[in-house]
């Protein structure tokens, strides 16, 4: 079937991806990580042999998960497929069905021939023994994940020629329909067609911050040494317990993101962290969903990833500068919340910092940078141009905080007019969150030993 699809279409724009058991590297990250890495770019086709359905289906059949867990897994699958579909991807899902006797006969035929014997594994034999259970769970999976944007096609698979032609015709029809629908959507993708809903109260969240908060130099140095020492110990413990963390830094230009990040990393072993500076997307990144480039850097167990700017660019700079349409940035809030939920559910410690300064402080720092030789490169005409859109950015920030600050991934607002105060607040928050995580982890290990 897959070989035929590659023959019928141009293989230069196709890639076949086969998934086996997750590797150690894949197990140490959220379940969808290995699928995100392989998603085809715009204009390309990915054929998945095994997919995000394989593991939930098998886990339920073998009793490794219950009905409630399967329900959550299917919800996450629907969210993923809707996210990809909203971004313009065409998702074609085909279920090739074999009756039990036909499957048994086909496996025996493969085993008889030396050249095909390798294709039958112990897992295939085990699955056959649980055929009825697989059918029951599969019926539920297909029913609950067949949606308008990603419907299932169920094909009788006993006759290979029939199933091949049926799938081929279905693929052709879906591609033709998709092209026609995309052309219509382009015409309808008008700003006026998308409802303008004010999701933020009249209160300005940023204006409520007290930017007069300060630390004197002596107190700053004392607390810096204190918290860096704690961070060094906590990060080493987290590495041993294989608990990873992600820190997201957003804020105004010259708000002190880089300085806060340097004070954090100064306390860490360079082998255990990576800092991801986020700039304008490359051509490869633009060819994928905007979250793709961030999924690629999700840390392994026990590692730390620090994002200097992040996926929130979708609802900030891309919104204000018009790089994303209203439909795109409006739906991004829910996509981001779901993304962060997946990180936290995997056990990743996620902290999000917004570093806030006022316009006067920003201008002062711009002027200071222009006078320092090794900081001049940080100032561009674009930085001054962005100041003209301060109110637009402030509205975007307020809505971002209101719609993406959740119980699992709250925003920490950092008063940044005084760099000393801001840095210590960031370090202290990371220490406290890591201590909570490690205490909970130690308690879990103790319960497991007792049981």
N, C-alpha and C positions, 0 to 999 in steps of 0.2 A: 504493500500500500504506500509506504513512505517513499520507496524507491520510484514508484510510478509517479507520485506527485512531483518529485524532483525531475523526472523525465518530461512531464507535461508542461512544467513551468521553467522559467529561466533560472538555472541553479546559481547564477552569479548573484542573485538577489535573495537567495534562500540559505537558511542554516538549519540543520537538524541537530537538536539538543536532546540527548538521552540522559535521564537521571536514574542513578542506582541508589544504593544506601547512602545517606549523608556521610560525608567525610568528617573527621574531627574538626577541621576548620569550619565546616558548615554547621555542625552541631553547636558550636560556640557562639553562634549568632542567631538572630530571630529566624524563624522558619522560612520566611519569604525571601531572605537575603540571597540565597543561591538562584532563585528565579529572577529577581530583579537584575542581577549581574548579567544575565543572558538575554534580557529582553532585546528584540531587534529594534534598530533605529527606524525612523520614518522612511517609508519607501522600501523596506525590507520585510521578509517573511521568516518567521521562526516556526519550525515544526517541532513540537514537544512530544517526545516518547516518554510517557510518564510525566506527571505534572504536579501541581499543588493539590490535586485530588488523591494521588496514590497513597500518601501516608495517612491522612485522616480515615480513608476507607479501610485500609489494612488494620490500623490501630483499633478501630471499632470492632471489626470482625474478630480480632484476636483478644478482645476484652481488655486492651490496654487503656482504653478510654470509655467513658459512659456516654449516654445520650446527651447530657447537658454539655459535655466537652465537645462532642461532635457538632452540636448546635452552634457553639461559639466558633469553631473552626470553619463551618460553612458560612457563617456571617462574615468572617474575615475574607473568605474567598469571594463572596459577592461584592464586598467593598473593593477588593483589588480589581476585579473585572470591571466594575462600574467606573473606577478611577481611570483605568486604561481606555475604556470605551469613550468616556467623556473627553479624553485627550486625543481622540481620533483613531484609536486602534480598532481594527476589526478582529473580533474574537470568534473563531469557528471551533466548536466542540463536537466531536464525533465519538459516540460510544458504539463499538463493534461488539455485538452480542453473539455468544455461542451457547447452545444448549449443552447440558452437562455431558451427554453421550458424545456429542460432536467434539467437544473440547478434549475429552479423554482419548478419543480416536486420533485426533490430530497430534496430541502429545506422544502417543505410542508410535505413530508414523515417523515423527521426528527422531525418536530414540532409536529406531531401527537402522537408520542410515548413519554411517560414521561421520559423514560430512555435515550432518545437521544435529547430531546427538548433543553437541555442546550447548545448543539453544535451550535445552530443557534443564532447568535447575531444580534443586531441592525445594526451593520456594514455590515453584510452579506445581510440584506434586502436593505440597501442603495446601496451597490455595485450592486445588481441585478437590481435596478432601473436605474443604469448607465451602464448597460451591453454593449450597443453599443459603448459608449465612451471607456470603458475598452478594448474592442476588438481592436479598432482603435489604441490606444496607445500601447497595447501589441504587435501588429504587428510591429510597429516601433522598440520597445525595442528588440524584438526577432531578427529582421533583423540586427540591428546595433551591437548586442553583440554576435552573433553566429560566432565564430572565429574558426580557424583551431585547436587551442589548447583547446578551450572550446565551442564546438558546442552545439546547442539546439536540443533536440529530442521532437517533438510535437506529442502527443498521443491523440487519440480520447478516451474520458473518460467516455462515457455513459455506456459501458459494463465493469464492474469492473474486471471480469476475463480476458478479452482481454487486458485491460490496464495494469494489474498487470504482465501478462506474457510478454507483449511487453517491459515494463520497465525492468523486471528481465533479459530478454535476452540481452537487450541493455547494462545493467550494466556488465553482464558477458563478453560480447564481448569487451567492452571498457577496462575492467581490463586486459583481455588477450592481447589485442593490446598494452596496456601501458607497461606491463611487457616485451614484446618482443622489444618494442622501447627503453626502458631503457637499455636493454642489448646491443643493437646496439650503443646507445649513449656513453656507457662506453668505447667501443672500439674506437669511434671517438673522445673522449674527450682528444685529444692530444694537447699539448701546440703549436705544429707547425701548427695545424689546425686553430688557432685563429689569425687573422691578428694583427700584432704589429704596431699600429699606434701611432705616436708621437703627442699627443694633446697639448703639452706645447711648447711654444716658447723656443728658446735657452736661453733666459734671465732667470736667477735663481731668482724667486720671493723672496726667503728668503734672498739671498745675498743683496737685495736692501734695507733691513731694517737697520736703524742706531742704532746699539747696544751700542753706547756711550751715549745715552740719559740717564740723571740722575736727581734725586731730592735729595736735602739735607734733613737731618733728620727733621729739623724744619719745612720746607715747607711741607714735607710729613705728619707730624702730623697735621698740620693745615688743609690740604686738606682732609686728612682721616676723621677728625671730620666733616668737611663740607659735604662731599659726603655721609657719613654714616647717617647723620641727614636727608639729602634729601631722601635717599633710604628708611629710616624708614617711612617717610611720604608718599612717592609714593606707596610703597607696601601696606600700609593700605588703601589708596585711591583705588588702583586697586582691592583689596579684596572687598571693598564695591561695586565697579562697576562690580564685577564678571569677571574681565579680568585676565587671567592667563598668565604666562610667563615661557619660557624654556631657560636655559642657558647651552651651551655646551662648555666644556673646553677640548681642546686638546693641546698637546705640547710635547717637549722632556722630558725625565726623568729628574727630579730635576729642571724643568723650573719654578716652582712656582705656579702650579695649585692649590694645597691645600691651600697655603697661601692666594691666591686671593679669593678663595671660603670662607675661614674663615672670611676674612674682609667683604665680602658681607653678610654672614649669621649673623654676629655680629649685623647688623643693622635691622634684621628681627625678627618678632615674630615666635618662633619655631613651633607654630601651623599652620603657613601658608606656610611652605616650607618643601621640602625633598631633601636630597642629595643622588644621586645614584652613588656609586662607581662601576665602571665597570671593572671586571676582566675576566679571562677566562670563557667561558660559561659552565654552568652545563650540566649534561646529559639531563635534561629536555629541556634546552634551545637549545642544539645541535639538538634535535629532531624536532625543528621548524625552520621556516625561521629566518634568523639572525635579522630581524627587530622586531620579535615577542616580545622579552624581553624588547624592548624599548617602544613599544606601550603600554605595561602593566602599565607603570609608567607615562603616559601622565596625567598632573594634572587636577583636577576639576577646575571649574570656580573660579577665584580669588586666586588660589594657584600658587606656584612657584616650579618648579622642576629643579634641577641643576645636570647635568650629568658630573661626573669626569671621563672623557673618554666616548666614545659614539659609535654610529653606524658607525663612521668613522674608527673604527678598521678593518672593512672589507677591506678598500682600503689602510690601513697602515700596521699594524702588520700581518694581515692575508695574505696580498699580499706579503710582504717582507719575512715572515717566511714560506710561502708555505702552510699555513693552508687553503687557498682558491685557487682554480684553476684559471687560467687566464680568462676563460669564466665567472666565478663567480664574480671576482672583477671588471672585465671590465663592466659588466652590472649593477653593484651596483651603479655606478655614477648616472644613470638615475633613478634607484629605490629610491635613497636617495633624489634626487631633487624632485621627485613626493611626497615622504613622507613629506618633509619639506613644500612643497606647500600646502598639506592638512592641516598641522598645522596652517600655516599663514592664509589660507582662513577661518579657523574656528575662527580667531580672536586672536590666541595666539601670544604673542610677543616672537620672537625667536632671540637669539643672539648666535653667534658662535665665540669663541676666540681661536686663535692659539698663544701660548706663546713660543717665540723663544729665544734661547740662543745659544752661540757658543760652540764649543767643549771644549775650555779651561775653560770656566765658568762652564760647566757641571762637568768636572773633579774636579775642585776646590770644588764644592758643594758636590760631592761624598765623597771626603776626609774629609770635615768638618762634614758630617753626621756620618762618622765612628768614630768620636771622641766624639759624643754626645750620651749619654746612651739612651735617649728616641727617638733618630732618627736612631739608628743603624739598626733597623728592616727594614727600608726603602731601604737599600742597599743589593743587592743580586749579585751573580755571573752573573745572566742574565743581570743586568744593565751594567756591564762591557762588556759582550759579545755583547750587542746591539750596543755599541760604534764602534765595528769593522764593523758594517753595516751602519754607518752614511750616506755614500753617497747613498746607496740604499733607506734608509728612506727619505733622502732629496728629491730624485727624486719622491718618492711616495707622499710626502707632496706637492710638487710643482704641480703635476698633480691633486691632490685632490682639491687644492685651485682653480686652473684654471677651473675645470669642475663642481664644486659644489658651487661656489660663485655666487649667483644669485641676481637679484634686490630685491626679496622678502626675501632672506636669505643670505646676504653677509658675508664673513669672515672678522673679525677684527683682524688684525695682531698686536701683542703686543710685543714690544721690551723688552725682559725680563732679560738682563744681570744685570740691576739694579732693585731689587725687589720693592723698593719704587715706582719707575716710573711705573712699570708694574701694580702694584696694583691700583694705582690712575687712570691709563688709563682705566682699567676694570670698576672700580666704576663709573667713569665719563661717560663712554659709556652707561652703564646700566641706569644711571639717565637720560641722554638725550633721550634715546629710550623710556623709560617709560613716560617721559614728553610729547613726541610726541604722544604716544598712548592715554594718558589721555586727552590731549587737543582735539584730534580728537573725542574721546568718548564724551566729554562734548559738542562739537559742534553738534554731531549727536543728542544728547538728546535735545539740544536747538531747533534744526530744527523740531524734532518730537513734541515738545510742541507747537511750533508756528503753525504747520500744524493741 
